[in-house]
C-alpha cells in the first residue's frame, strides 16, 4: 500500500520513526515533511497529505503535538476518515469499524514504541464492512 506522511514541527521525530517502521514493513511511503523543527502550521501538512490520500487511494500518516489539531484539519477534507490513535486497540478498531484512511498520532502524547505498535495494528487490520459499512456511509453523508 502507498502511504503519504506529514507532520508539524512537533511531530518531526516521531514521523521519521514511523515512516521508517512503515518502510521496514515493505510499504511505499512518500514523506511530505517538514524537514526541520522550525515552526510550521499543521493544517498545511494535513491538507497536502489528505489530498494525496484521496487522489491516489492511499493511506495517510499525520502527527502533531497532541494529534488533535492535525486530525481535525484532516477530517475537513472530503473523503478523509482520520483517526487519532493512542494505542493498538484504537488504531485497529479505526480500520476494522470506521475504514479510517489516515492514522494520526500526538507526538507529545504517545511514545515511539506505542505508536509503532498502533501503526502495525492499523496496517494489519482490514475494514470489516457489513453493519459497519452502513455507519461509514452515514458518516460520509454528513460531508
N, CA, C and O atoms as a GROMACS GRO file, in nm:
protein
  572
    1UNK      N    1   0.085  -0.119   0.000
    1UNK     CA    2   0.000   0.000   0.000
    1UNK      C    3   0.088   0.123   0.000
    1UNK      O    4   0.194   0.125   0.063
    2UNK      N    5   0.045   0.224  -0.070
    2UNK     CA    6   0.117   0.351  -0.072
    2UNK      C    7   0.068   0.440   0.041
    2UNK      O    8  -0.052   0.446   0.070
    3UNK      N    9   0.162   0.506   0.105
    3UNK     CA   10   0.134   0.595   0.217
    3UNK      C   11   0.189   0.734   0.188
    3UNK      O   12   0.288   0.749   0.116
    4UNK      N   13   0.123   0.834   0.245
    4UNK     CA   14   0.175   0.971   0.249
    4UNK      C   15   0.184   1.011   0.395
    4UNK      O   16   0.093   0.982   0.474
    5UNK      N   17   0.293   1.076   0.432
    5UNK     CA   18   0.316   1.115   0.570
    5UNK      C   19   0.347   1.263   0.580
    5UNK      O   20   0.410   1.321   0.491
    6UNK      N   21   0.302   1.323   0.689
    6UNK     CA   22   0.332   1.463   0.716
    6UNK      C   23   0.311   1.492   0.862
    6UNK      O   24   0.247   1.416   0.934
    7UNK      N   25   0.366   1.604   0.905
    7UNK     CA   26   0.354   1.643   1.046
    7UNK      C   27   0.376   1.793   1.056
    7UNK      O   28   0.399   1.862   0.957
    8UNK      N   29   0.369   1.841   1.179
    8UNK     CA   30   0.419   1.975   1.204
    8UNK      C   31   0.557   1.958   1.268
    8UNK      O   32   0.610   1.847   1.273
    9UNK      N   33   0.614   2.066   1.315
    9UNK     CA   34   0.747   2.062   1.375
    9UNK      C   35   0.752   1.972   1.499
    9UNK      O   36   0.852   1.906   1.523
   10UNK      N   37   0.645   1.970   1.577
   10UNK     CA   38   0.642   1.889   1.700
   10UNK      C   39   0.642   1.739   1.668
   10UNK      O   40   0.687   1.659   1.749
   11UNK      N   41   0.591   1.703   1.552
   11UNK     CA   42   0.580   1.562   1.515
   11UNK      C   43   0.694   1.510   1.430
   11UNK      O   44   0.693   1.394   1.389
   12UNK      N   45   0.793   1.595   1.403
   12UNK     CA   46   0.902   1.559   1.312
   12UNK      C   47   0.970   1.428   1.348
   12UNK      O   48   0.979   1.338   1.264
   13UNK      N   49   1.019   1.415   1.471
   13UNK     CA   50   1.096   1.296   1.508
   13UNK      C   51   1.010   1.169   1.507
   13UNK      O   52   1.054   1.066   1.458
   14UNK      N   53   0.889   1.177   1.562
   14UNK     CA   54   0.801   1.060   1.561
   14UNK      C   55   0.763   1.023   1.418
   14UNK      O   56   0.757   0.905   1.383
   15UNK      N   57   0.738   1.124   1.334
   15UNK     CA   58   0.706   1.095   1.193
   15UNK      C   59   0.819   1.018   1.128
   15UNK      O   60   0.794   0.919   1.058
   16UNK      N   61   0.942   1.060   1.149
   16UNK     CA   62   1.056   0.990   1.089
   16UNK      C   63   1.063   0.845   1.137
   16UNK      O   64   1.090   0.755   1.058
   17UNK      N   65   1.040   0.823   1.266
   17UNK     CA   66   1.042   0.687   1.319
   17UNK      C   67   0.932   0.601   1.258
   17UNK      O   68   0.955   0.484   1.225
   18UNK      N   69   0.814   0.658   1.244
   18UNK     CA   70   0.702   0.581   1.190
   18UNK      C   71   0.716   0.558   1.040
   18UNK      O   72   0.676   0.453   0.989
   19UNK      N   73   0.771   0.653   0.969
   19UNK     CA   74   0.800   0.632   0.826
   19UNK      C   75   0.899   0.516   0.811
   19UNK      O   76   0.881   0.431   0.725
   20UNK      N   77   1.002   0.515   0.895
   20UNK     CA   78   1.098   0.404   0.891
   20UNK      C   79   1.029   0.271   0.922
   20UNK      O   80   1.060   0.170   0.859
   21UNK      N   81   0.937   0.270   1.018
   21UNK     CA   82   0.865   0.148   1.054
   21UNK      C   83   0.780   0.099   0.937
   21UNK      O   84   0.774  -0.021   0.910
   22UNK      N   85   0.714   0.191   0.868
   22UNK     CA   86   0.634   0.152   0.752
   22UNK      C   87   0.722   0.095   0.642
   22UNK      O   88   0.690  -0.007   0.582
   23UNK      N   89   0.833   0.160   0.616
   23UNK     CA   90   0.925   0.112   0.512
   23UNK      C   91   0.982  -0.024   0.548
   23UNK      O   92   1.004  -0.108   0.461
   24UNK      N   93   1.007  -0.048   0.677
   24UNK     CA   94   1.057  -0.178   0.722
   24UNK      C   95   0.954  -0.288   0.696
   24UNK      O   96   0.990  -0.404   0.680
   25UNK      N   97   0.827  -0.251   0.693
   25UNK     CA   98   0.719  -0.345   0.661
   25UNK      C   99   0.706  -0.367   0.511
   25UNK      O  100   0.629  -0.453   0.467
   26UNK      N  101   0.781  -0.291   0.432
   26UNK     CA  102   0.774  -0.301   0.286
   26UNK      C  103   0.675  -0.206   0.222
   26UNK      O  104   0.644  -0.217   0.104
   27UNK      N  105   0.625  -0.111   0.301
   27UNK     CA  106   0.529  -0.013   0.249
   27UNK      C  107   0.603   0.098   0.173
   27UNK      O  108   0.714   0.136   0.210
   28UNK      N  109   0.540   0.148   0.070
   28UNK     CA  110   0.593   0.264  -0.002
   28UNK      C  111   0.544   0.389   0.070
   28UNK      O  112   0.423   0.405   0.090
   29UNK      N  113   0.634   0.477   0.109
   29UNK     CA  114   0.598   0.597   0.183
   29UNK      C  115   0.657   0.720   0.116
   29UNK      O  116   0.777   0.726   0.090
   30UNK      N  117   0.573   0.817   0.090
   30UNK     CA  118   0.616   0.947   0.043
   30UNK      C  119   0.604   1.041   0.162
   30UNK      O  120   0.494   1.067   0.212
   31UNK      N  121   0.717   1.093   0.207
   31UNK     CA  122   0.721   1.180   0.324
   31UNK      C  123   0.716   1.325   0.276
   31UNK      O  124   0.806   1.372   0.208
   32UNK      N  125   0.608   1.394   0.312
   32UNK     CA  126   0.587   1.531   0.267
   32UNK      C  127   0.641   1.636   0.364
   32UNK      O  128   0.621   1.756   0.344
   33UNK      N  129   0.710   1.592   0.469
   33UNK     CA  130   0.778   1.687   0.556
   33UNK      C  131   0.696   1.730   0.675
   33UNK      O  132   0.589   1.676   0.704
   34UNK      N  133   0.751   1.831   0.743
   34UNK     CA  134   0.866   1.917   0.714
   34UNK      C  135   0.999   1.849   0.748
   34UNK      O  136   1.001   1.739   0.803
   35UNK      N  137   1.107   1.916   0.715
   35UNK     CA  138   1.240   1.859   0.736
   35UNK      C  139   1.318   1.926   0.848
   35UNK      O  140   1.434   1.891   0.872
   36UNK      N  141   1.257   2.022   0.918
   36UNK     CA  142   1.326   2.086   1.030
   36UNK      C  143   1.226   2.110   1.142
   36UNK      O  144   1.105   2.095   1.123
   37UNK      N  145   1.277   2.148   1.257
   37UNK     CA  146   1.190   2.176   1.371
   37UNK      C  147   1.145   2.322   1.375
   37UNK      O  148   1.087   2.367   1.474
   38UNK      N  149   1.171   2.395   1.269
   38UNK     CA  150   1.121   2.533   1.259
   38UNK      C  151   0.968   2.528   1.255
   38UNK      O  152   0.910   2.444   1.188
   39UNK      N  153   0.906   2.618   1.327
   39UNK     CA  154   0.760   2.618   1.340
   39UNK      C  155   0.690   2.623   1.204
   39UNK      O  156   0.722   2.706   1.119
   40UNK      N  157   0.593   2.533   1.187
   40UNK     CA  158   0.509   2.529   1.067
   40UNK      C  159   0.364   2.510   1.112
   40UNK      O  160   0.339   2.480   1.229
   41UNK      N  161   0.271   2.527   1.021
   41UNK     CA  162   0.128   2.514   1.052
   41UNK      C  163   0.076   2.378   1.009
   41UNK      O  164   0.079   2.343   0.891
   42UNK      N  165   0.028   2.300   1.106
   42UNK     CA  166  -0.017   2.164   1.078
   42UNK      C  167  -0.131   2.154   0.976
   42UNK      O  168  -0.137   2.054   0.905
   43UNK      N  169  -0.222   2.254   0.965
   43UNK     CA  170  -0.326   2.238   0.862
   43UNK      C  171  -0.270   2.226   0.720
   43UNK      O  172  -0.329   2.160   0.635
   44UNK      N  173  -0.157   2.291   0.696
   44UNK     CA  174  -0.096   2.282   0.562
   44UNK      C  175  -0.053   2.140   0.529
   44UNK      O  176  -0.072   2.094   0.417
   45UNK      N  177   0.005   2.072   0.627
   45UNK     CA  178   0.050   1.935   0.604
   45UNK      C  179  -0.066   1.837   0.601
   45UNK      O  180  -0.064   1.740   0.524
   46UNK      N  181  -0.167   1.860   0.681
   46UNK     CA  182  -0.287   1.776   0.676
   46UNK      C  183  -0.350   1.784   0.538
   46UNK      O  184  -0.388   1.683   0.480
   47UNK      N  185  -0.361   1.906   0.486
   47UNK     CA  186  -0.423   1.926   0.355
   47UNK      C  187  -0.343   1.856   0.245
   47UNK      O  188  -0.400   1.790   0.158
   48UNK      N  189  -0.210   1.870   0.248
   48UNK     CA  190  -0.124   1.808   0.145
   48UNK      C  191  -0.133   1.657   0.148
   48UNK      O  192  -0.149   1.593   0.044
   49UNK      N  193  -0.121   1.599   0.267
   49UNK     CA  194  -0.126   1.454   0.280
   49UNK      C  195  -0.264   1.402   0.238
   49UNK      O  196  -0.273   1.306   0.162
   50UNK      N  197  -0.369   1.465   0.287
   50UNK     CA  198  -0.504   1.416   0.258
   50UNK      C  199  -0.540   1.429   0.111
   50UNK      O  200  -0.613   1.345   0.058
   51UNK      N  201  -0.493   1.532   0.046
   51UNK     CA  202  -0.517   1.546  -0.099
   51UNK      C  203  -0.458   1.426  -0.173
   51UNK      O  204  -0.521   1.373  -0.264
   52UNK      N  205  -0.340   1.384  -0.134
   52UNK     CA  206  -0.276   1.269  -0.198
   52UNK      C  207  -0.348   1.139  -0.164
   52UNK      O  208  -0.363   1.051  -0.249
   53UNK      N  209  -0.393   1.126  -0.040
   53UNK     CA  210  -0.467   1.006   0.001
   53UNK      C  211  -0.591   0.990  -0.087
   53UNK      O  212  -0.618   0.880  -0.136
   54UNK      N  213  -0.665   1.097  -0.105
   54UNK     CA  214  -0.786   1.092  -0.187
   54UNK      C  215  -0.753   1.070  -0.334
   54UNK      O  216  -0.813   0.986  -0.400
   55UNK      N  217  -0.658   1.146  -0.384
   55UNK     CA  218  -0.621   1.140  -0.526
   55UNK      C  219  -0.573   1.001  -0.566
   55UNK      O  220  -0.603   0.955  -0.676
   56UNK      N  221  -0.497   0.935  -0.478
   56UNK     CA  222  -0.433   0.809  -0.516
   56UNK      C  223  -0.490   0.686  -0.446
   56UNK      O  224  -0.442   0.575  -0.468
   57UNK      N  225  -0.590   0.705  -0.361
   57UNK     CA  226  -0.645   0.590  -0.288
   57UNK      C  227  -0.542   0.530  -0.194
   57UNK      O  228  -0.539   0.409  -0.173
   58UNK      N  229  -0.458   0.616  -0.139
   58UNK     CA  230  -0.351   0.574  -0.050
   58UNK      C  231  -0.397   0.582   0.095
   58UNK      O  232  -0.514   0.608   0.123
   59UNK      N  233  -0.304   0.559   0.186
   59UNK     CA  234  -0.326   0.580   0.328
   59UNK      C  235  -0.240   0.696   0.375
   59UNK      O  236  -0.142   0.732   0.310
   60UNK      N  237  -0.278   0.756   0.489
   60UNK     CA  238  -0.205   0.870   0.539
   60UNK      C  239  -0.162   0.854   0.683
   60UNK      O  240  -0.226   0.784   0.762
   61UNK      N  241  -0.051   0.920   0.715
   61UNK     CA  242   0.004   0.926   0.849
   61UNK      C  243   0.028   1.072   0.882
   61UNK      O  244   0.100   1.141   0.810
   62UNK      N  245  -0.032   1.120   0.990
   62UNK     CA  246  -0.018   1.260   1.031
   62UNK      C  247   0.016   1.268   1.179
   62UNK      O  248  -0.032   1.189   1.260
   63UNK      N  249   0.101   1.366   1.213
   63UNK     CA  250   0.144   1.381   1.352
   63UNK      C  251   0.160   1.529   1.385
   63UNK      O  252   0.219   1.605   1.308
   64UNK      N  253   0.107   1.568   1.500
   64UNK     CA  254   0.137   1.699   1.557
   64UNK      C  255   0.159   1.678   1.706
   64UNK      O  256   0.171   1.563   1.750
   65UNK      N  257   0.165   1.782   1.784
   65UNK     CA  258   0.193   1.769   1.926
   65UNK      C  259   0.094   1.681   2.000
   65UNK      O  260   0.134   1.585   2.066
   66UNK      N  261  -0.035   1.712   1.989
   66UNK     CA  262  -0.138   1.631   2.055
   66UNK      C  263  -0.209   1.537   1.959
   66UNK      O  264  -0.272   1.440   2.001
   67UNK      N  265  -0.200   1.564   1.831
   67UNK     CA  266  -0.274   1.490   1.730
   67UNK      C  267  -0.409   1.550   1.700
   67UNK      O  268  -0.467   1.526   1.594
   68UNK      N  269  -0.461   1.630   1.792
   68UNK     CA  270  -0.595   1.685   1.774
   68UNK      C  271  -0.604   1.783   1.657
   68UNK      O  272  -0.690   1.768   1.571
   69UNK      N  273  -0.517   1.880   1.654
   69UNK     CA  274  -0.526   1.983   1.551
   69UNK      C  275  -0.512   1.928   1.411
   69UNK      O  276  -0.586   1.966   1.321
   70UNK      N  277  -0.416   1.839   1.393
   70UNK     CA  278  -0.393   1.785   1.259
   70UNK      C  279  -0.506   1.688   1.219
   70UNK      O  280  -0.539   1.676   1.101
   71UNK      N  281  -0.565   1.617   1.319
   71UNK     CA  282  -0.677   1.528   1.291
   71UNK      C  283  -0.801   1.608   1.252
   71UNK      O  284  -0.871   1.573   1.156
   72UNK      N  285  -0.828   1.715   1.325
   72UNK     CA  286  -0.943   1.800   1.290
   72UNK      C  287  -0.925   1.856   1.151
   72UNK      O  288  -1.018   1.857   1.071
   73UNK      N  289  -0.805   1.904   1.121
   73UNK     CA  290  -0.777   1.959   0.988
   73UNK      C  291  -0.797   1.853   0.880
   73UNK      O  292  -0.858   1.880   0.777
   74UNK      N  293  -0.745   1.734   0.903
   74UNK     CA  294  -0.758   1.626   0.805
   74UNK      C  295  -0.903   1.591   0.778
   74UNK      O  296  -0.941   1.568   0.663
   75UNK      N  297  -0.983   1.587   0.883
   75UNK     CA  298  -1.123   1.548   0.866
   75UNK      C  299  -1.208   1.654   0.798
   75UNK      O  300  -1.326   1.630   0.773
   76UNK      N  301  -1.151   1.769   0.768
   76UNK     CA  302  -1.220   1.871   0.688
   76UNK      C  303  -1.213   1.839   0.540
   76UNK      O  304  -1.288   1.894   0.460
   77UNK      N  305  -1.122   1.749   0.502
   77UNK     CA  306  -1.102   1.712   0.362
   77UNK      C  307  -1.204   1.606   0.324
   77UNK      O  308  -1.211   1.500   0.387
   78UNK      N  309  -1.282   1.633   0.221
   78UNK     CA  310  -1.387   1.540   0.178
   78UNK      C  311  -1.326   1.402   0.147
   78UNK      O  312  -1.229   1.391   0.072
   79UNK      N  313  -1.384   1.301   0.206
   79UNK     CA  314  -1.341   1.164   0.183
   79UNK      C  315  -1.242   1.111   0.285
   79UNK      O  316  -1.207   0.993   0.282
   80UNK      N  317  -1.197   1.196   0.374
   80UNK     CA  318  -1.100   1.153   0.474
   80UNK      C  319  -1.171   1.108   0.601
   80UNK      O  320  -1.267   1.169   0.648
   81UNK      N  321  -1.120   0.997   0.654
   81UNK     CA  322  -1.161   0.946   0.784
   81UNK      C  323  -1.033   0.930   0.865
   81UNK      O  324  -0.973   0.822   0.869
   82UNK      N  325  -0.993   1.038   0.930
   82UNK     CA  326  -0.869   1.039   1.008
   82UNK      C  327  -0.900   1.002   1.152
   82UNK      O  328  -0.991   1.058   1.214
   83UNK      N  329  -0.824   0.907   1.205
   83UNK     CA  330  -0.846   0.858   1.340
   83UNK      C  331  -0.723   0.886   1.427
   83UNK      O  332  -0.611   0.849   1.392
   84UNK      N  333  -0.747   0.951   1.539
   84UNK     CA  334  -0.642   0.976   1.637
   84UNK      C  335  -0.623   0.849   1.719
   84UNK      O  336  -0.714   0.805   1.789
   85UNK      N  337  -0.505   0.791   1.709
   85UNK     CA  338  -0.477   0.665   1.778
   85UNK      C  339  -0.389   0.689   1.900
   85UNK      O  340  -0.291   0.762   1.894
   86UNK      N  341  -0.426   0.626   2.010
   86UNK     CA  342  -0.348   0.635   2.132
   86UNK      C  343  -0.287   0.501   2.171
   86UNK      O  344  -0.205   0.493   2.263
   87UNK      N  345  -0.327   0.396   2.101
   87UNK     CA  346  -0.277   0.261   2.130
   87UNK      C  347  -0.318   0.168   2.016
   87UNK      O  348  -0.388   0.209   1.923
   88UNK      N  349  -0.273   0.044   2.024
   88UNK     CA  350  -0.300  -0.052   1.918
   88UNK      C  351  -0.450  -0.081   1.903
   88UNK      O  352  -0.498  -0.098   1.791
   89UNK      N  353  -0.523  -0.086   2.014
   89UNK     CA  354  -0.666  -0.115   2.007
   89UNK      C  355  -0.741  -0.006   1.930
   89UNK      O  356  -0.820  -0.037   1.840
   90UNK      N  357  -0.718   0.121   1.963
   90UNK     CA  358  -0.790   0.227   1.892
   90UNK      C  359  -0.751   0.231   1.745
   90UNK      O  360  -0.834   0.261   1.660
   91UNK      N  361  -0.626   0.203   1.715
   91UNK     CA  362  -0.581   0.202   1.576
   91UNK      C  363  -0.647   0.088   1.498
   91UNK      O  364  -0.697   0.108   1.387
   92UNK      N  365  -0.648  -0.031   1.556
   92UNK     CA  366  -0.708  -0.147   1.490
   92UNK      C  367  -0.858  -0.124   1.465
   92UNK      O  368  -0.909  -0.152   1.357
   93UNK      N  369  -0.927  -0.074   1.566
   93UNK     CA  370  -1.071  -0.053   1.552
   93UNK      C  371  -1.103   0.057   1.452
   93UNK      O  372  -1.207   0.053   1.386
   94UNK      N  373  -1.015   0.155   1.439
   94UNK     CA  374  -1.036   0.260   1.339
   94UNK      C  375  -1.041   0.202   1.199
   94UNK      O  376  -1.117   0.250   1.114
   95UNK      N  377  -0.961   0.100   1.172
   95UNK     CA  378  -0.963   0.034   1.042
   95UNK      C  379  -1.080  -0.064   1.032
   95UNK      O  380  -1.154  -0.063   0.934
   96UNK      N  381  -1.097  -0.149   1.134
   96UNK     CA  382  -1.198  -0.254   1.129
   96UNK      C  383  -1.340  -0.198   1.117
   96UNK      O  384  -1.419  -0.246   1.037
   97UNK      N  385  -1.371  -0.096   1.197
   97UNK     CA  386  -1.508  -0.047   1.205
   97UNK      C  387  -1.533   0.085   1.132
   97UNK      O  388  -1.645   0.111   1.088
   98UNK      N  389  -1.431   0.169   1.120
   98UNK     CA  390  -1.451   0.302   1.062
   98UNK      C  391  -1.387   0.319   0.926
   98UNK      O  392  -1.400   0.425   0.864
   99UNK      N  393  -1.317   0.219   0.877
   99UNK     CA  394  -1.248   0.225   0.749
   99UNK      C  395  -1.161   0.351   0.740
   99UNK      O  396  -1.158   0.418   0.637
  100UNK      N  397  -1.092   0.383   0.849
  100UNK     CA  398  -1.006   0.502   0.852
  100UNK      C  399  -0.900   0.491   0.743
  100UNK      O  400  -0.842   0.384   0.720
  101UNK      N  401  -0.875   0.603   0.676
  101UNK     CA  402  -0.772   0.605   0.573
  101UNK      C  403  -0.653   0.692   0.612
  101UNK      O  404  -0.556   0.704   0.537
  102UNK      N  405  -0.660   0.751   0.730
  102UNK     CA  406  -0.548   0.829   0.785
  102UNK      C  407  -0.538   0.796   0.933
  102UNK      O  408  -0.638   0.797   1.006
  103UNK      N  409  -0.417   0.768   0.978
  103UNK     CA  410  -0.392   0.749   1.120
  103UNK      C  411  -0.314   0.870   1.171
  103UNK      O  412  -0.224   0.921   1.105
  104UNK      N  413  -0.352   0.914   1.290
  104UNK     CA  414  -0.295   1.035   1.349
  104UNK      C  415  -0.240   1.004   1.488
  104UNK      O  416  -0.300   0.928   1.565
  105UNK      N  417  -0.126   1.064   1.518
  105UNK     CA  418  -0.065   1.049   1.650
  105UNK      C  419  -0.031   1.185   1.709
  105UNK      O  420  -0.005   1.281   1.636
  106UNK      N  421  -0.031   1.192   1.839
  106UNK     CA  422   0.019   1.307   1.913
  106UNK      C  423   0.158   1.276   1.964
  106UNK      O  424   0.175   1.190   2.051
  107UNK      N  425   0.259   1.343   1.911
  107UNK     CA  426   0.398   1.315   1.948
  107UNK      C  427   0.427   1.345   2.094
  107UNK      O  428   0.518   1.287   2.153
  108UNK      N  429   0.349   1.436   2.152
  108UNK     CA  430   0.369   1.469   2.294
  108UNK      C  431   0.279   1.386   2.384
  108UNK      O  432   0.273   1.408   2.505
  109UNK      N  433   0.208   1.291   2.325
  109UNK     CA  434   0.112   1.209   2.399
  109UNK      C  435   0.156   1.063   2.405
  109UNK      O  436   0.149   1.000   2.511
  110UNK      N  437   0.199   1.009   2.293
  110UNK     CA  438   0.240   0.868   2.288
  110UNK      C  439   0.388   0.858   2.254
  110UNK      O  440   0.441   0.938   2.178
  111UNK      N  441   0.454   0.759   2.311
  111UNK     CA  442   0.594   0.733   2.280
  111UNK      C  443   0.606   0.655   2.151
  111UNK      O  444   0.508   0.605   2.096
  112UNK      N  445   0.728   0.646   2.103
  112UNK     CA  446   0.754   0.579   1.976
  112UNK      C  447   0.714   0.432   1.979
  112UNK      O  448   0.659   0.381   1.882
  113UNK      N  449   0.739   0.363   2.090
  113UNK     CA  450   0.704   0.221   2.098
  113UNK      C  451   0.555   0.197   2.086
  113UNK      O  452   0.512   0.108   2.013
  114UNK      N  453   0.477   0.276   2.157
  114UNK     CA  454   0.330   0.264   2.150
  114UNK      C  455   0.283   0.301   2.009
  114UNK      O  456   0.195   0.235   1.954
  115UNK      N  457   0.340   0.405   1.951
  115UNK     CA  458   0.299   0.449   1.818
  115UNK      C  459   0.331   0.344   1.712
  115UNK      O  460   0.250   0.320   1.623
  116UNK      N  461   0.447   0.281   1.720
  116UNK     CA  462   0.481   0.175   1.624
  116UNK      C  463   0.385   0.058   1.638
  116UNK      O  464   0.338   0.004   1.537
  117UNK      N  465   0.354   0.017   1.761
  117UNK     CA  466   0.257  -0.092   1.782
  117UNK      C  467   0.121  -0.056   1.723
  117UNK      O  468   0.057  -0.138   1.657
  118UNK      N  469   0.078   0.067   1.746
  118UNK     CA  470  -0.052   0.112   1.695
  118UNK      C  471  -0.050   0.116   1.542
  118UNK      O  472  -0.147   0.074   1.478
  119UNK      N  473   0.057   0.166   1.486
  119UNK     CA  474   0.068   0.172   1.340
  119UNK      C  475   0.065   0.032   1.280
  119UNK      O  476  -0.001   0.010   1.178
  120UNK      N  477   0.134  -0.062   1.341
  120UNK     CA  478   0.130  -0.201   1.292
  120UNK      C  479  -0.010  -0.259   1.301
  120UNK      O  480  -0.053  -0.330   1.210
  121UNK      N  481  -0.081  -0.231   1.409
  121UNK     CA  482  -0.218  -0.279   1.424
  121UNK      C  483  -0.308  -0.220   1.315
  121UNK      O  484  -0.392  -0.290   1.259
  122UNK      N  485  -0.290  -0.092   1.286
  122UNK     CA  486  -0.366  -0.024   1.180
  122UNK      C  487  -0.337  -0.091   1.046
  122UNK      O  488  -0.429  -0.118   0.968
  123UNK      N  489  -0.210  -0.117   1.018
  123UNK     CA  490  -0.171  -0.179   0.891
  123UNK      C  491  -0.227  -0.320   0.876
  123UNK      O  492  -0.267  -0.361   0.767
  124UNK      N  493  -0.230  -0.394   0.984
  124UNK     CA  494  -0.272  -0.535   0.979
  124UNK      C  495  -0.423  -0.553   0.974
  124UNK      O  496  -0.472  -0.659   0.935
  125UNK      N  497  -0.498  -0.451   1.011
  125UNK     CA  498  -0.644  -0.461   1.014
  125UNK      C  499  -0.703  -0.426   0.878
  125UNK      O  500  -0.650  -0.342   0.805
  126UNK      N  501  -0.812  -0.489   0.846
  126UNK     CA  502  -0.886  -0.461   0.722
  126UNK      C  503  -1.032  -0.432   0.758
  126UNK      O  504  -1.089  -0.495   0.847
  127UNK      N  505  -1.090  -0.337   0.689
  127UNK     CA  506  -1.228  -0.298   0.713
  127UNK      C  507  -1.320  -0.419   0.706
  127UNK      O  508  -1.312  -0.498   0.612
  128UNK      N  509  -1.406  -0.434   0.807
  128UNK     CA  510  -1.496  -0.549   0.816
  128UNK      C  511  -1.620  -0.536   0.729
  128UNK      O  512  -1.684  -0.636   0.698
  129UNK      N  513  -1.656  -0.415   0.691
  129UNK     CA  514  -1.777  -0.397   0.612
  129UNK      C  515  -1.900  -0.434   0.693
  129UNK      O  516  -1.908  -0.404   0.812
  130UNK      N  517  -1.996  -0.501   0.628
  130UNK     CA  518  -2.117  -0.543   0.697
  130UNK      C  519  -2.190  -0.427   0.761
  130UNK      O  520  -2.211  -0.323   0.699
  131UNK      N  521  -2.229  -0.445   0.887
  131UNK     CA  522  -2.304  -0.341   0.957
  131UNK      C  523  -2.224  -0.212   0.968
  131UNK      O  524  -2.282  -0.104   0.981
  132UNK      N  525  -2.091  -0.223   0.963
  132UNK     CA  526  -2.006  -0.104   0.973
  132UNK      C  527  -2.011  -0.019   0.846
  132UNK      O  528  -1.993   0.102   0.852
  133UNK      N  529  -2.037  -0.083   0.733
  133UNK     CA  530  -2.046  -0.006   0.608
  133UNK      C  531  -2.161   0.094   0.614
  133UNK      O  532  -2.147   0.208   0.570
  134UNK      N  533  -2.272   0.052   0.669
  134UNK     CA  534  -2.386   0.142   0.683
  134UNK      C  535  -2.347   0.265   0.766
  134UNK      O  536  -2.384   0.378   0.733
  135UNK      N  537  -2.274   0.242   0.870
  135UNK     CA  538  -2.233   0.353   0.959
  135UNK      C  539  -2.131   0.443   0.891
  135UNK      O  540  -2.138   0.565   0.904
  136UNK      N  541  -2.038   0.384   0.819
  136UNK     CA  542  -1.940   0.466   0.745
  136UNK      C  543  -2.013   0.548   0.640
  136UNK      O  544  -1.983   0.666   0.622
  137UNK      N  545  -2.108   0.489   0.570
  137UNK     CA  546  -2.187   0.563   0.471
  137UNK      C  547  -2.258   0.682   0.537
  137UNK      O  548  -2.261   0.792   0.480
  138UNK      N  549  -2.313   0.662   0.655
  138UNK     CA  550  -2.380   0.773   0.725
  138UNK      C  551  -2.281   0.881   0.766
  138UNK      O  552  -2.312   1.000   0.757
  139UNK      N  553  -2.162   0.840   0.811
  139UNK     CA  554  -2.059   0.940   0.844
  139UNK      C  555  -2.025   1.024   0.722
  139UNK      O  556  -2.018   1.147   0.729
  140UNK      N  557  -2.004   0.956   0.611
  140UNK     CA  558  -1.961   1.026   0.491
  140UNK      C  559  -2.072   1.114   0.434
  140UNK      O  560  -2.044   1.215   0.369
  141UNK      N  561  -2.196   1.077   0.459
  141UNK     CA  562  -2.309   1.160   0.412
  141UNK      C  563  -2.316   1.293   0.486
  141UNK      O  564  -2.377   1.388   0.436
  142UNK      N  565  -2.255   1.302   0.602
  142UNK     CA  566  -2.254   1.427   0.678
  142UNK      C  567  -2.174   1.535   0.604
  142UNK      O  568  -2.202   1.654   0.618
  143UNK      N  569  -2.077   1.493   0.524
  143UNK     CA  570  -1.996   1.589   0.448
  143UNK      C  571  -2.085   1.678   0.365
  143UNK      O  572  -2.036   1.765   0.293
   0.00000   0.00000   0.00000
